Amino acid sequence: MIRFLLFAVSLAAFGQEMELFLLIGQSNMAGRGVIEEQDKVPFPNIFTLTKEETWVPAIEPIHFDRPDRLGTGLGRSFAKVLSDRAPGKKIGLIPAAMGGSALDEWKPGGKLYSDALRRAKTAMKNGRLRAILWHQGEADSGKLELIRSYQERWLAVMKSLRAELGDVPIVVGELGQFLYTREKNDYPLARLMNEQLALLAAAGSRVAFVSSGGLVHKGDVLHFDSPSLREFGRRYAHAYLMLDPGWGK
């Protein structure tokens, strides 16, 4: 940890520019996959902003929302695809997701929104924001009125974030399709929610939707397992590259 903190100081001191990505949403963005040895190996030039707002090499867990539930997420594999395309770039991940959070908890002025905004602006002292990665919707999948109003509410959140942080691309992930078979009927409208999430790409400017097809859960029929999250991160990266063809140039 001392080595990481010293490195964080050197990054700030030398003003090295990073390409930044804000990770927000609920638990499947934070990551609940079992942490394996490969998740503890740092990648060159890929960093994460800690809870204390210092930069360290990105090893799992990079999120810190629920200390008793932390795990592997999609951020590292997302960044690895981009780093492979542009090895000379330094990539900074800004984790700010919160497990269990509903969309209304991300309203401008609320705690989650304000915390994410503050962390993003802190990170931007060392670089420029390139995109927002979003994965959320399970918490809104229980009531039809929440699903019907999702698009309008989501667009308002993203409009506000873009006004504060810049008109960056946004990548949205599909809820796990395994929710459709969940015996415990606490996400009864997950299929309808996924339809709304897919429509965000048409409703918003420079928004991409990422399929979760073929990905599996870790045994709880709620959270993606580690291999699925790594694959999901790669899918997010390829979706982002479609929105930002200038990456690596």
TAGI-V429339 format. One record per backbone hydrogen bond with DSSP energy under -0.5 kcal/mol. NH is the residue of the N-H (numbers start at 1). CO is the residue of the C=O. Records with the same first field share a line. If there is no record, write none. Layout:
BEGIN
NH->CO  CO
END
This chain:
BEGIN
5->1
6->2
7->3
8->4
9->5
10->6
11->7
12->8
13->9
14->10
15->11  12
16->11
18->126
19->90
20->18  128
21->92
22->131
23->21  94
24->22  133
26->135
29->26
30->26
31->27
33->72
39->36
40->37
41->38
42->40
46->43
47->91
48->56
49->93
50->48  54
53->50
56->48
58->46
59->57
60->39
69->66
71->31
72->33
74->29
78->74
79->75
80->76
81->77
82->78
83->79
84->80
85->81
86->82
89->86
91->45  89
92->19
93->47  91
94->21
95->93
96->23
98->25
101->98
105->102
106->103
107->104
110->107
112->105
113->105
114->110
115->111
116->112
117->113
118->114
119->115
120->116
121->117
122->118
123->119
124->120
125->122
126->123
127->124
128->18
130->20
131->20
132->169
133->22
134->132  171
135->24
140->137
141->138
143->140
147->143
148->144
149->145
150->147
151->147
153->149
154->150
155->151
156->152
157->153
158->154
159->155
160->156
161->157
162->158
163->159
164->160
165->161
166->162
168->166
169->130
170->206
171->132
172->208
173->134
174->210
179->176
180->177
181->178
182->179
185->183
186->184
189->141
190->187
193->189
194->190
195->191
196->192
197->193
198->194
199->195
200->196  197
201->198
202->199
203->199
204->200
207->204
208->170
210->172
211->209
215->212
218->223
225->216
229->225
230->226
231->227
232->228
233->229
234->230
235->231
236->232
237->233
238->234
239->235
240->236
241->237
242->238
243->239  240
244->240
247->244
249->246
END
